[in-house]
Amino acid sequence: MNFRDQRFLPLANFALHNILSKAERGSDMGVRVELKSKLIEAASYEEAECVMRVYLTNGQMRDYADVPRSVFEQLVGARSAGNYFMEHIRGRFRHPA
C-alpha cells in the first residue's frame, strides 16, 4: 500500500482535531496520542523540535527527528497505524543525536 492508498476513517479530520486538542501532554514530548494498534501503543510529537516518539507494544520506544507534524497527524489518523508506520516512517527519518 502506498501513501495515496492510505484511507482515513470518516470524519477523521474532525476526530483528529479533537484527539490532538485533548491529547496528554508529557514533560518532554508535547502531544501524546494512544493508538489502537497491534504494533504501536502510542505516539507523541514535540512541535518545537519536530521529533516524533513512537511507543511500541513490545515496550520499546523510538524517536524520529525532522518529522513534519503532518506525518504525525497521518499516523494517528491512519486506518492502520502499524502499516503507516512501517511504510512511511520506519527507515525514512533519522534518530536524534
C-alpha positions in Angstrom: 0.0 0.0 0.0 1.5 3.4 -0.9 0.7 6.8 0.6 -2.0 7.6 -1.9 -3.8 4.4 -0.9 -3.9 5.3 2.7 -7.5 5.9 3.7 -8.8 7.8 6.7 -11.9 6.9 8.6 -15.0 9.1 8.1 -14.8 12.4 10.0 -11.1 11.7 10.6 -10.2 15.4 10.4 -12.7 16.4 12.9 -11.8 13.4 15.2 -8.1 14.1 14.8 -8.5 17.7 15.8 -10.4 16.6 18.9 -7.8 13.9 19.7 -4.9 16.4 19.3 -6.8 19.0 21.3 -7.4 16.6 24.2 -4.1 14.6 24.0 -2.0 14.1 27.0 1.0 16.4 27.4 4.2 14.8 28.7 7.1 16.6 30.2 9.5 16.0 27.4 7.1 15.4 24.4 4.3 17.7 23.5 1.3 15.8 22.1 0.8 12.1 23.0 -2.0 10.0 21.4 -2.9 6.5 22.4 -3.4 4.3 19.3 -5.4 1.1 18.9 -2.7 -1.0 17.0 -1.1 -4.3 17.4 2.3 -2.7 16.8 2.0 0.8 18.3 0.7 1.7 21.7 1.0 5.4 21.4 2.8 8.2 19.5 3.8 11.7 20.7 5.1 14.8 19.0 7.3 17.7 20.1 6.4 20.5 17.8 9.3 22.8 18.6 11.9 20.1 17.8 9.9 18.2 15.1 10.6 15.0 17.0 8.1 12.1 17.0 8.3 9.4 19.6 6.6 6.0 18.9 5.8 3.7 21.8 5.7 0.1 20.5 3.5 -2.5 22.1 6.6 -4.6 22.9 7.8 -1.9 25.3 10.3 -0.2 23.0 10.3 3.5 22.4 11.7 5.0 19.2 12.4 8.7 18.5 12.4 10.1 14.9 13.9 13.6 14.1 12.8 16.2 11.5 9.3 14.7 11.2 6.7 17.2 9.9 3.6 17.5 12.0 1.6 16.3 9.0 3.3 12.9 9.2 2.4 12.6 12.9 -1.2 13.5 12.1 -1.4 11.0 9.3 0.0 8.3 11.6 -2.6 8.9 14.3 -5.4 9.3 11.7 -4.5 6.2 9.7 -6.8 3.2 9.4 -3.8 1.1 10.3 -1.2 2.9 12.4 1.2 -0.1 12.2 1.0 -0.2 8.4 1.5 3.5 8.1 4.5 3.4 10.4 6.1 0.5 8.5 5.6 2.1 5.1 6.1 5.8 5.8 8.2 6.3 8.9 10.5 3.4 9.8 13.7 3.8 7.9 12.8 7.2 6.4 13.5 9.5 9.3 16.8 9.8 11.3 17.1 9.2 15.0 18.0 12.3 17.0 21.6 12.6 18.2 
